[in-house]
Amino acid sequence: MEKEIYFEKHILIVDDSSIVRQLISTVLSQAGFKNIYQVNNGKAAIDLFTEKHIDLVLLDYNMPEMNGEEVLHHLKRLFPDVIVIMLSDQTDRNIVISLMRNADDYIVKAEVDKVKDEMLHVFNRCFAYHDLKTKNKDLMNKLSQRNKKLEEEIKMARKLQKEIFPDKIEKSDTFSIYVLSRQSEIIGGDFFSVIRLDPDFIGIFIGDICGHGIQAALLSFTLANAFKTAMNLKERISAQKTVKTLNSMLVRQFPGGSFAAGSYLVLNEKTASITFSGAFETPLLHYRTTGKVDRLINGNIVFMGLVDNDMVNIEESRIELQKGEKIIAFTDGLVEVQNQDNRRLGVEKIEKLLVKNRQLPVNVLCEGLYKEAAGFSNNIILDDVTIIGIERK
């Protein structure tokens, strides 16, 4: 598509500042865009979609009543093809980056002269990427007509994907370690590894590629190879340094727009302690002997492979497990299963099940969590599910 055609697109500016709206509108008009709308709040933006066809939304994050995150999720749920570019002040930058799983891009608001060129560049990039996605969608529709061949390719991809998983789970005298891994029919991008780092340390990684299908399977190979490289380095016993290494490699190796969630845990068998770091889309759950469940997170990195280390805060945390205490790590396929009312299972339900079944050995507990998800969704699980349980003996 020629760039001139982009000027016919319908653009919506959502910002509670009339000055910002007018400045952006002026920039776009001068650039050649013809169909520009403005609203000052999220509700008005959603209402406008019932009256107008909107191709692209410039959405401010920090607004009263409905903030940009709420509007973003609402629009993407009802209008999945609309392009949404988040606007943020410098102070909101890290928050906006964390929304990039659903948003198409973001722009940090600055002086108009400074942001003008960036805005037009982002527009062209998003429109071009949207056109590419549309073409890819059309191509996939054509390919879907070749069901037999496609099923064979998926079957092969699933078989190859299994080969990146470890053949065995390392044994420990201090911890009980159990891994449950279930692949979906449409292929997700889960990856895990449990390896002996040295006589006293065990490394555990659990990761999930964003997306599904053969592309996710291929990217899981990239993630597995990056992890293998990191495990050949001396710093592999440092959870923080390992995650930094992984993130840096994936930023270079992943194609644009691709990323992964992941957690890396290092188990110290001498001290019964665990250090952990990662890009947490779902938290680690720590069941304490007091009966309380803590959500373990650290830093502000949400995905690996999206932005380089100098733009995120990658931290490392350490906990000591008492006898009987458990750590449960899982990919989002567990908590995002939906029932017939389109309600998700959610993390809170997993926490309640963990407390309710706290006396069960960790292997039975993990199997029970998956069974709960299957029952909740009537056995319609559309994503890979990986659950790793760790219990202090």
PADRENZA-94208 format. One line per 2 residues: number of its first residue (from 1); their letters; for each residue x, y, z of N, C-alpha, C. Coordinates in steps of 0.1 Angstrom, whole numbers, plus 5000, padded with zeros to 4 digits. Atoms other than C-alpha are relative to their C-alpha. Example, Ala and Ser with C-alpha at 12.3 -4.5 7.8 and 13.67 -1.06 7.14 Angstrom:
2
1) AS) 5009 4988 5000 5123 4955 5078 5009 5012 5000  4991 4989 5000 5137 4989 5071 4992 5011 5008
***
This chain:
393
1) ME) 5008 4988 5000 5000 5000 5000 5009 5012 5000  4993 4988 5000 5013 5034 4991 4997 5009 5012
3) KE) 5002 4992 4988 5019 5059 5019 4989 5010 4999  5011 4990 5001 4995 5084 5004 4986 4995 5004
5) IY) 5013 5006 4996 4966 5060 5010 4998 5001 5015  5001 4999 4985 4974 5062 5047 4993 5013 5004
7) FE) 5005 4987 4997 4963 5098 5046 4984 5000 5001  5015 5001 5000 4927 5086 5040 4995 4992 5013
9) KH) 5003 5007 4988 4928 5066 5073 4993 5009 5010  5007 4992 4989 4905 5077 5102 5008 4999 5013
11) IL) 4992 4999 4988 4925 5088 5132 4992 5006 5011  5006 4995 4988 4912 5093 5167 5011 5003 5011
13) IV) 4991 4996 4990 4931 5113 5193 4992 5000 5013  5007 5001 4987 4921 5105 5230 5010 5005 5010
15) DD) 4991 4993 4990 4937 5129 5255 4991 5010 5008  5008 4990 4992 4922 5149 5284 5005 5014 4999
17) SS) 4995 4987 5002 4944 5178 5274 4996 5006 4986  5004 4995 5013 4928 5200 5247 5012 5006 4993
19) IV) 4988 4995 5006 4962 5216 5241 5008 4989 4992  4993 5011 5006 4978 5182 5234 4993 4995 4988
21) RQ) 5008 5004 5011 4949 5172 5212 5002 5009 4988  4999 4991 5011 4951 5203 5191 5014 5000 4994
23) LI) 4986 5001 5006 4989 5201 5187 5002 4988 4991  4999 5013 5008 4987 5165 5175 4992 5001 4988
25) ST) 5009 4998 5012 4958 5173 5152 5006 5009 4990  4993 4991 5009 4978 5202 5137 5011 4993 4993
27) VL) 4989 5007 5006 5008 5180 5131 4995 4990 4990  5005 5010 5010 4987 5153 5114 4994 5007 4988
29) SQ) 5006 4993 5011 4968 5178 5093 5011 5005 4991  4989 4995 5008 5000 5194 5081 5007 4989 4992
31) AG) 4993 5011 5006 5014 5160 5073 4991 4994 4988  5009 5004 5011 4983 5153 5050 4989 4991 5004
33) FK) 5011 5008 4995 4959 5133 5072 4987 5008 4999  5012 4993 5002 4923 5142 5064 4989 4997 5010
35) NI) 5011 5004 4991 4901 5124 5088 5005 4998 5014  4995 5000 4986 4910 5133 5124 4989 5004 5009
37) YQ) 5010 4997 4990 4887 5131 5154 5007 5001 5014  4994 4998 4987 4893 5142 5190 4989 4997 5010
39) VN) 5008 5001 4988 4878 5132 5223 5009 5002 5012  4992 4997 4988 4888 5140 5259 5000 4989 5010
41) NG) 5000 5011 4990 4881 5107 5277 4997 4987 4993  5002 5013 5005 4879 5070 5273 4986 4996 4996
43) KA) 5014 5004 5003 4842 5066 5274 4995 5006 4986  5003 4994 5013 4838 5091 5245 5006 4993 4989
45) AI) 4993 5007 5011 4863 5072 5225 4993 4987 4997  5007 5013 5003 4845 5039 5229 4986 5003 4994
47) DL) 5012 4997 5006 4812 5056 5221 5001 5004 4985  4997 4996 5014 4827 5071 5189 5001 4988 4990
49) FT) 4998 5012 5009 4835 5036 5176 4986 4995 4996  5013 5004 5004 4797 5030 5174 4995 5008 4988
51) EK) 5004 4991 5010 4794 5059 5150 5009 5000 4988  4990 4998 5011 4826 5060 5130 5009 4987 4999
53) HI) 4989 5011 5002 4851 5035 5115 5013 5007 5003  4987 4995 4996 4884 5042 5132 5011 4990 4996
55) DL) 4988 5008 5004 4917 5029 5118 5011 5000 5010  4989 4999 4991 4941 5042 5144 4996 5009 5011
57) VL) 5002 4993 4988 4939 5055 5179 5013 5005 5007  4989 4995 4991 4964 5078 5197 4994 5001 5014
59) LD) 5007 5001 4987 4955 5070 5233 5010 5004 5012  4993 4996 4989 4968 5088 5263 4999 4990 5012
61) YN) 5000 5010 4989 4977 5066 5293 4993 5006 5012  5004 4994 4987 4970 5090 5322 4988 5009 4998
63) MP) 5012 4993 5001 4934 5100 5321 4991 4997 5011  5009 5002 4989 4907 5104 5347 4989 4990 4996
65) EM) 5011 5010 5001 4878 5078 5352 5005 4987 4993  4994 5011 5007 4891 5054 5325 5014 5003 4996
67) NG) 4987 4997 5005 4928 5053 5321 5003 4993 4987  4997 5005 5013 4945 5043 5289 5000 4985 4999
69) EE) 5000 5014 5000 4950 5007 5299 4986 4994 4999  5013 5005 5000 4913 5002 5305 4994 5002 4986
71) VL) 5005 4997 5014 4904 5018 5271 5006 4990 4990  4993 5009 5009 4931 4998 5254 4994 4986 5000
73) HH) 5005 5014 4999 4918 4964 5266 4986 4999 4994  5014 5000 5005 4882 4974 5258 5000 5000 4985
75) LK) 5000 4998 5015 4890 4985 5222 5005 4987 4994  4994 5012 5006 4912 4955 5215 4991 4988 5001
77) RL) 5010 5011 4999 4885 4931 5227 4989 5002 4990  5012 4998 5009 4857 4947 5206 5005 5002 4986
79) FP) 4995 4997 5013 4878 4959 5177 5015 4996 4998  4986 5005 5000 4909 4937 5174 5009 5005 4989
81) DV) 4992 4996 5011 4920 4951 5141 5004 5015 5001  4997 4986 4999 4922 4987 5153 5015 5002 5005
83) IV) 4987 4998 4996 4957 5001 5156 5000 5010 5012  5000 4992 4988 4963 5016 5191 5015 5004 5003
85) IM) 4987 4995 4996 4994 5038 5198 4998 5007 5013  5001 4994 4987 4999 5047 5234 5008 5013 5001
87) LS) 4993 4987 4998 5008 5083 5244 5003 5000 5015  4996 4999 4985 5027 5088 5277 5009 5011 5002
89) DQ) 4990 4991 4995 5046 5113 5297 5013 4991 5003  4988 5007 4997 5082 5104 5305 4999 4991 5012
91) TD) 5002 5007 4987 5071 5093 5340 4992 4987 4998  5009 5012 5002 5046 5068 5325 5006 4990 4990
93) RN) 4995 5008 5011 5070 5053 5300 5001 4985 5003  4999 5015 4997 5077 5020 5318 4987 4993 5001
95) IV) 5013 5006 5000 5040 5015 5324 4995 4997 4986  5005 5002 5013 5032 5020 5288 5007 4988 4993
97) IS) 4992 5011 5005 5060 4996 5278 4994 4987 5004  5006 5012 4995 5043 4970 5299 4987 4996 4993
99) LM) 5013 5002 5007 5011 4974 5279 5002 4996 4985  4997 5003 5014 5029 4965 5246 4995 4987 4995
101) RN) 5005 5012 5005 5014 4931 5245 4987 5002 4992  5012 4997 5006 4981 4947 5234 5001 5012 4991
103) AD) 4998 4988 5008 4992 4981 5221 5009 4997 4988  4992 5002 5012 5008 4984 5186 5013 5008 5001
105) DY) 4988 4992 4998 5033 5011 5196 4998 5010 5011  5002 4989 4990 5039 5040 5219 5009 5012 4996
107) IV) 4993 4988 5003 5051 5076 5217 5001 5007 5014  4999 4992 4988 5065 5096 5246 4998 5015 4996
109) KA) 5003 4986 5003 5050 5131 5246 5011 5009 5004  4989 4990 4998 5076 5158 5242 4996 5013 4993
111) EV) 5003 4989 5008 5079 5191 5224 4995 4996 4986  5006 5004 5013 5059 5190 5191 5011 4998 4990
113) DK) 4990 5002 5010 5090 5196 5170 5008 4988 5001  4992 5012 4998 5108 5167 5186 4992 4988 4997
115) VK) 5008 5012 5001 5079 5143 5185 4993 4998 4986  5006 5000 5013 5066 5152 5150 5005 4989 4991
117) DE) 4994 5010 5009 5090 5131 5130 4998 4986 5005  5002 5013 4994 5087 5102 5155 4986 4995 4998
119) ML) 5014 5003 5001 5049 5103 5153 4997 4995 4986  5003 5004 5014 5048 5101 5115 5007 4987 4997
121) HV) 4993 5012 5002 5074 5074 5115 4993 4988 5006  5008 5011 4993 5054 5053 5140 4987 4997 4993
123) FN) 5012 5002 5008 5023 5059 5120 5002 4991 4988  4997 5007 5012 5038 5046 5088 5004 4985 5003
125) RC) 4996 5014 4996 5054 5016 5106 4988 4992 5004  5012 5007 4996 5021 5007 5122 4991 4996 4989
127) FA) 5009 5003 5012 5001 5010 5090 5006 4989 4992  4993 5010 5009 5027 4990 5071 4999 4986 5007
129) YH) 5001 5013 4993 5027 4963 5098 4986 4995 5000  5014 5004 5001 4989 4963 5099 4996 4994 4986
131) DL) 5002 5005 5014 4988 4958 5061 5006 4986 4999  4993 5013 5000 5013 4930 5065 4992 4989 5007
133) KT) 5008 5010 4993 4992 4913 5091 4987 4996 4993  5012 5003 5008 4961 4916 5069 5004 4991 4988
135) KN) 4996 5009 5011 4980 4900 5040 5003 4986 5005  4997 5013 4994 4993 4873 5063 4987 4993 5004
137) KD) 5013 5006 4997 4957 4867 5075 4994 4994 4988  5006 5005 5013 4945 4863 5039 5008 4988 4996
139) LM) 4992 5011 5004 4974 4840 5032 4996 4988 5009  5003 5011 4991 4966 4819 5063 4986 4994 4997
141) NK) 5014 5005 5004 4929 4817 5052 5001 4991 4988  4998 5008 5012 4941 4803 5019 5007 4986 5004
143) LS) 4993 5012 4995 4965 4779 5036 4991 4990 5008  5009 5008 4992 4937 4767 5059 4992 4991 4992
145) QR) 5007 5009 5009 4920 4752 5029 5007 4987 4997  4992 5013 5001 4948 4727 5027 5001 4993 5013
147) NK) 5000 5004 4986 4938 4712 5060 5010 4988 5002  4992 5012 4998 4956 4679 5055 5015 5003 5001
149) KL) 4985 4996 5000 4990 4694 5047 5003 5008 5012  4998 4992 4988 4986 4720 5075 5001 4992 5012
151) EE) 5000 5009 4989 4978 4693 5100 5013 4993 5002  4987 5007 5000 5009 4674 5090 5011 5009 5005
153) EI) 4989 4990 4996 5031 4705 5094 4999 5003 5015  5002 4998 4986 5016 4712 5128 5004 4988 5009
155) KM) 4996 5012 4993 5021 4676 5139 5015 4999 5001  4986 5000 5001 5057 4678 5128 5006 5011 5009
157) AR) 4995 4989 4991 5063 4712 5146 4998 4996 5014  5002 5004 4986 5048 4698 5178 5010 4989 5004
159) KL) 4991 5011 4997 5070 4667 5176 5014 5006 5002  4987 4993 4999 5101 4689 5170 5001 5008 5013
161) QK) 5000 4992 4988 5091 4712 5198 5003 4992 5013  4997 5008 4988 5091 4684 5223 5014 4996 5002
163) EI) 4986 5004 4999 5127 4676 5215 5008 5010 5007  4992 4990 4993 5138 4709 5231 4998 4999 5015
165) FP) 5002 5002 4986 5124 4698 5264 5010 4990 5006  4990 5010 4994 5148 4679 5288 4994 4986 5001
167) DK) 5005 5014 4999 5146 4642 5288 4997 4996 5015  5003 5003 4986 5147 4641 5326 5001 5012 5009
169) IE) 5000 4989 4990 5142 4663 5356 5010 4997 5011  4990 5002 4990 5171 4667 5379 4994 4997 5014
171) KS) 5005 5004 4987 5167 4651 5413 5008 5008 5011  4994 4992 4989 5174 4669 5446 4998 4994 5013
173) DT) 5001 5005 4986 5180 4659 5482 4992 5010 5008  5006 4989 4992 5166 4692 5494 4986 5004 4995
175) FS) 5013 4996 5005 5137 4699 5471 4993 4989 4992  5008 5008 5009 5109 4680 5454 4997 5008 4988
177) IY) 5002 4992 5012 5107 4692 5418 4991 4992 4991  5009 5007 5009 5078 4683 5395 4996 5010 4988
179) VL) 5003 4992 5012 5071 4696 5359 4988 4993 4993  5012 5004 5008 5037 4693 5342 5000 5008 4987
181) SR) 5000 4993 5012 5038 4702 5305 4990 4994 4990  5010 5004 5009 5008 4700 5282 5000 5009 4988
183) QS) 5000 4992 5012 5009 4711 5246 4985 5002 4994  5013 4998 5005 4978 4726 5230 4999 4995 4985
185) EI) 5001 5005 5014 4964 4715 5196 5005 5010 4990  4997 4990 5010 4972 4748 5179 5015 5004 5002
187) IG) 4986 4997 4997 5008 4749 5193 5002 5014 5006  4996 4988 4993 5019 4774 5218 5015 5002 5000
189) GD) 4986 4998 5000 5054 4785 5227 5006 4998 5013  4994 5003 4986 5061 4771 5262 5013 4993 4998
191) FF) 4987 5006 4999 5096 4761 5271 5004 4999 5014  4995 5001 4986 5111 4748 5303 5013 4992 5000
193) SV) 4988 5008 4999 5144 4734 5315 5003 4999 5015  4996 5002 4986 5156 4719 5348 5014 4993 4999
195) IR) 4986 5005 5002 5194 4714 5349 5008 5002 5012  4990 5000 4989 5222 4707 5373 5011 5010 4996
197) LD) 4989 4990 5003 5245 4738 5374 5013 4996 5006  4988 5005 4994 5270 4723 5398 4995 4991 5012
199) PD) 5004 5009 4990 5269 4699 5428 4989 5006 5010  5009 4994 4990 5250 4724 5450 4988 5008 4994
201) FI) 5010 4991 5006 5228 4743 5425 4993 4994 4988  5009 5005 5012 5199 4735 5401 4994 5013 4994
203) GI) 5006 4989 5007 5187 4760 5375 4987 4995 4994  5013 5003 5006 5150 4761 5365 4996 5012 4992
205) FI) 5005 4989 5009 5137 4781 5336 4986 4996 4995  5014 5002 5006 5100 4784 5325 4997 5012 4992
207) GD) 5002 4989 5009 5092 4805 5295 4988 4998 4991  5012 5001 5009 5063 4813 5271 5002 5010 4989
209) IC) 5000 4991 5012 5065 4828 5236 4987 5006 4998  5012 4993 5002 5039 4854 5229 4995 4995 4986
211) GH) 5006 5005 5013 5016 4839 5202 4998 4985 4999  5002 5015 5002 5007 4805 5188 5003 4996 4986
213) GI) 4998 5004 5014 5012 4784 5158 5014 4996 4998  4986 5004 5004 5043 4774 5139 5010 5011 5003
215) QA) 4990 4989 4997 5059 4808 5144 5004 4999 5015  4997 5001 4986 5056 4804 5182 5010 4988 5002
217) AL) 4991 5012 4998 5072 4769 5179 5014 5003 4995  4986 4997 5005 5101 4783 5158 5007 5010 5010
219) LS) 4994 4991 4991 5106 4811 5183 5004 4993 5013  4996 5008 4988 5107 4786 5211 5013 4993 4999
221) FT) 4987 5005 5003 5137 4771 5194 5011 5011 5003  4990 4989 4998 5154 4805 5195 5002 5002 5015
223) LA) 4999 4999 4985 5146 4808 5232 5008 4989 5006  4992 5012 4995 5159 4773 5239 5015 5001 4997
225) NA) 4986 4999 5003 5191 4780 5221 5007 5011 5008  4994 4989 4992 5196 4813 5239 5002 4996 5014
227) FK) 4999 5005 4986 5190 4796 5272 5012 4991 5001  4989 5009 5000 5215 4769 5263 5013 5008 5000
229) TA) 4988 4992 5000 5241 4796 5255 5003 5006 5013  4998 4994 4987 5235 4813 5288 5004 4990 5010
231) MN) 4996 5010 4991 5239 4780 5306 5015 4996 4998  4986 5003 5003 5274 4777 5291 5009 5011 5006
233) LK) 4992 4988 4995 5285 4810 5308 5002 4998 5015  4997 5002 4986 5300 4812 5343 4990 5007 5009
235) ER) 5010 4992 4992 5273 4837 5354 4987 4993 5002  5013 5006 5000 5246 4811 5351 4994 4998 5014
237) IS) 5005 5002 4986 5243 4807 5389 4994 5013 5005  5007 4987 4997 5232 4844 5390 4988 5001 4992
239) AQ) 5013 4999 5007 5195 4846 5382 4999 5013 4992  5001 4987 5007 5198 4883 5374 5008 5001 4988
241) KT) 4991 5000 5012 5228 4880 5351 4995 4991 4989  5005 5009 5010 5213 4851 5333 4988 5006 4993
243) VK) 5012 4994 5007 5180 4869 5326 5005 5012 4992  4994 4989 5008 5200 4900 5314 5006 4994 4987
245) TL) 4994 5006 5012 5219 4877 5291 4990 4996 4990  5011 5005 5008 5188 4861 5278 4992 5011 4993
247) NS) 5007 4989 5006 5170 4894 5273 5008 5007 4989  4991 4994 5010 5199 4909 5254 5001 4992 4987
249) ML) 4999 5009 5012 5202 4879 5231 4987 5000 4992  5013 5000 5006 5164 4878 5224 4997 5013 4993
251) VR) 5002 4987 5006 5163 4915 5216 5006 5000 4986  4993 5001 5013 5188 4908 5188 4995 4989 4991
253) QF) 5004 5012 5008 5175 4874 5177 4985 4999 4996  5015 5001 5003 5137 4878 5178 4997 5010 4989
255) PG) 5005 4990 5010 5120 4894 5148 4992 5011 5007  5007 4989 4993 5104 4928 5156 4986 4996 5004
257) GS) 5013 5002 4995 5073 4926 5177 4998 4986 5007  5001 5013 4994 5081 4891 5191 5007 5001 5014
259) FA) 4995 4999 4987 5088 4886 5228 4996 4987 5008  5003 5012 4992 5086 4860 5256 5000 5004 5015
261) AG) 5000 4999 4985 5077 4858 5293 5009 4989 5005  4991 5011 4994 5101 4838 5315 5004 5003 5014
263) SY) 4995 4999 4986 5113 4831 5350 5012 4991 5001  4989 5008 4997 5147 4818 5360 5002 4999 5015
265) LV) 4998 5002 4986 5152 4802 5394 5012 4992 5002  4988 5008 4996 5184 4790 5410 4998 4994 5014
267) LN) 5002 5007 4987 5180 4764 5438 5013 4997 5006  4988 5003 4992 5207 4763 5464 4997 4988 5010
269) EK) 5003 5012 4991 5206 4728 5480 5006 5001 5014  4994 4999 4987 5229 4737 5508 4992 5008 5010
271) TA) 5007 4991 4992 5209 4766 5521 4985 4999 4999  5014 5002 5002 5175 4755 5509 4994 5014 4996
273) SI) 5005 4987 5004 5172 4790 5493 4998 5000 4985  5003 4999 5014 5160 4801 5459 5002 5015 4996
275) TF) 4999 4986 5006 5171 4832 5439 4992 4999 4987  5008 5000 5012 5149 4842 5410 5000 5014 4994
277) SG) 5001 4988 5008 5146 4868 5383 4992 4997 4987  5007 5003 5012 5127 4872 5351 4991 5010 4995
279) AF) 5010 4992 5006 5101 4887 5329 4986 4994 5004  5012 5007 4994 5069 4879 5349 4987 5005 4994
281) ET) 5013 4998 5005 5037 4878 5330 4990 4994 5011  5007 5006 4989 5023 4855 5357 5010 4999 5012
283) PL) 4991 5000 4988 5038 4857 5393 5003 4985 5004  4998 5012 4992 5055 4829 5411 4992 5000 5012
285) LH) 5008 5001 4987 5034 4817 5440 5008 4993 5010  4993 5006 4989 5050 4810 5473 4990 4996 5011
287) YR) 5008 5005 4989 5030 4789 5498 5009 4999 5012  4993 5000 4988 5042 4796 5533 4994 4990 5010
289) TT) 5005 5009 4990 5038 4773 5563 4989 5007 5009  5011 4992 4993 5016 4801 5578 4987 4999 4994
291) GK) 5013 5001 5008 4990 4793 5552 4998 5011 4990  5001 4989 5009 4996 4825 5533 5007 4997 4987
293) VD) 4994 5002 5013 5004 4826 5496 5005 5014 4995  4995 4987 5005 5027 4854 5483 5002 4999 4985
295) RL) 4997 4999 5015 5030 4865 5447 5014 5006 4999  4986 4996 5001 5067 4868 5439 5003 5007 4986
297) IN) 4996 4993 5013 5077 4895 5413 5012 5008 5004  4989 4990 4998 5107 4918 5409 5003 5008 4988
299) GN) 4996 4992 5011 5119 4946 5387 4987 5004 4992  5012 4996 5008 5097 4961 5360 5000 4994 4986
301) IV) 5000 5006 5013 5105 4939 5331 4989 4990 4999  5012 5008 5001 5074 4922 5318 5002 4989 4989
303) FM) 4997 5010 5011 5087 4905 5286 5015 5001 4996  4987 5001 5005 5120 4894 5273 5000 5001 4984
305) GL) 4999 4999 5014 5131 4903 5238 4993 5013 4994  5007 4989 5005 5111 4935 5236 5008 5013 5000
307) VD) 4991 4989 4999 5134 4962 5249 5013 4996 5007  4987 5004 4995 5171 4961 5258 5001 5003 5015
309) ND) 4998 4999 4985 5185 4960 5294 5000 5014 5005  4999 4987 4994 5191 4997 5297 4987 5007 5001
311) MV) 5013 4994 4999 5154 5004 5294 4991 4993 5010  5008 5007 4990 5142 4980 5321 5008 4998 5012
313) NI) 4993 5003 4987 5150 4972 5357 4999 4985 5003  5000 5015 4997 5160 4935 5360 5007 4998 5013
315) EE) 4995 5002 4986 5164 4925 5396 5000 4985 5003  4999 5013 4995 5171 4894 5416 4995 5000 5014
317) SR) 5005 5002 4987 5153 4882 5447 5004 4987 5006  4996 5013 4993 5161 4855 5473 4990 4997 5011
319) IE) 5008 5004 4989 5139 4835 5496 5006 4987 5005  4997 5013 4994 5145 4806 5519 4987 4992 5003
321) LQ) 5012 5009 4998 5120 4777 5519 5001 4993 5013  5001 5009 4988 5110 4761 5552 4994 4987 4995
323) KG) 5005 5013 5004 5100 4725 5552 4985 5000 4997  5014 5000 5004 5067 4719 5534 4996 5012 4992
325) EK) 5003 4989 5008 5068 4753 5517 5002 4997 4985  5000 5003 5014 5062 4754 5480 5001 5012 4991
327) II) 5000 4990 5011 5069 4775 5449 4993 4994 4988  5007 5005 5012 5045 4771 5420 5002 5011 4989
329) AF) 4998 4991 5012 5055 4786 5386 4992 4994 4989  5009 5004 5011 5032 4785 5356 5000 5010 4989
331) TD) 5002 4991 5012 5027 4799 5321 4985 5005 5000  5014 4994 5000 4996 4820 5313 4989 4991 4995
333) GL) 5010 5009 5005 4979 4791 5296 4992 4994 5011  5007 5005 4988 4969 4779 5331 4989 5010 5004
335) VE) 5009 4990 4994 4952 4811 5343 4991 5006 4990  5008 4993 5010 4938 4823 5310 4990 4991 4993
337) VQ) 5011 5009 5005 4915 4793 5303 4987 5007 5003  5013 4993 4998 4879 4805 5300 4989 4990 5001
339) NQ) 5012 5009 5000 4846 4790 5309 4990 5005 4990  5010 4997 5010 4814 4792 5289 4995 5015 5001
341) DN) 5004 4986 4999 4808 4827 5302 5011 5010 4997  4988 4992 5004 4842 4839 5289 5007 5006 5012
343) RR) 4993 4996 4988 4855 4843 5325 5013 4992 5001  4988 5007 4998 4891 4834 5331 5002 4994 5013
345) LG) 4998 5006 4988 4903 4811 5357 5007 5009 5010  4994 4990 4992 4927 4837 5371 5010 4995 5011
347) VE) 4990 5003 4990 4956 4838 5396 4994 4997 5014  5006 5001 4987 4934 4842 5426 4994 4986 5003
349) KI) 5005 5014 4998 4917 4808 5420 5011 4990 5002  4988 5008 4998 4951 4792 5417 5005 5001 5015
351) EK) 4996 4998 4986 4960 4807 5451 4991 4993 5010  5009 5007 4991 4929 4794 5468 5002 4985 4999
353) LL) 4998 5015 5002 4935 4759 5453 5013 4996 5007  4987 5004 4993 4971 4760 5466 4998 4999 5015
355) VK) 5003 5001 4986 4959 4768 5501 4992 4988 5004  5009 5011 4997 4931 4743 5500 5007 4986 5000
357) NR) 4993 5013 5002 4954 4715 5488 5014 5000 5005  4986 4998 4996 4985 4725 5507 5007 4987 5005
359) QL) 4994 5013 4994 4990 4690 5523 5004 4990 4989  4997 5010 5011 4992 4673 5489 5015 5001 4996
361) PV) 4986 4999 5006 5027 4664 5475 5000 5009 4988  5000 4990 5010 5038 4689 5449 4996 4994 4986
363) NV) 5004 5006 5013 5033 4664 5420 4985 4999 4999  5015 5002 5000 4997 4657 5429 4994 5014 4999
365) LC) 5005 4987 5000 4992 4694 5435 5000 5006 4986  4999 4994 5014 5004 4704 5400 4990 4993 4991
367) EG) 5010 5007 5008 4983 4677 5384 4986 5005 5003  5013 4995 4996 4953 4689 5404 4997 5014 4994
369) LY) 5002 4987 5005 4958 4725 5392 4996 4999 4985  5003 5001 5015 4958 4714 5355 4985 4994 4999
371) KE) 5013 5006 5000 4927 4692 5362 4989 5011 5002  5010 4990 4997 4909 4722 5377 4998 5009 4988
373) AA) 5001 4992 5012 4918 4743 5346 4992 4993 4989  5007 5007 5010 4905 4716 5323 4985 4999 5003
375) GF) 5015 5000 4997 4872 4713 5342 4994 5013 4999  5005 4987 5001 4868 4750 5344 4997 5004 4985
377) SN) 5002 4996 5014 4871 4753 5306 4993 4990 4992  5007 5011 5007 4852 4721 5297 5010 4994 4990
379) NI) 4990 5007 5008 4885 4707 5284 5004 5007 4987  4996 4992 5012 4889 4735 5259 5012 5009 5004
381) IL) 4988 4992 4996 4925 4747 5266 5007 5003 4987  4995 4995 5013 4938 4768 5237 5014 5004 5000
383) DD) 4986 4996 4999 4973 4774 5249 5008 4989 5007  4992 5009 4993 5002 4754 5261 4999 5003 5015
385) VT) 5000 4998 4985 5002 4749 5299 5013 4993 5006  4989 5005 4993 5034 4744 5319 4999 5004 5015
387) II) 5000 4997 4986 5034 4741 5357 5012 4993 5006  4989 5005 4993 5065 4737 5378 4998 5002 5015
389) GI) 5002 5000 4985 5062 4728 5415 5013 4997 5007  4988 5002 4992 5091 4731 5440 4996 4999 5014
391) ER) 5004 5001 4986 5087 4719 5476 5013 4997 5008  4989 5003 4991 5112 4719 5504 4997 4987 5008
393) K) 5002 5013 4994 5115 4684 5517 5001 5001 5015
***
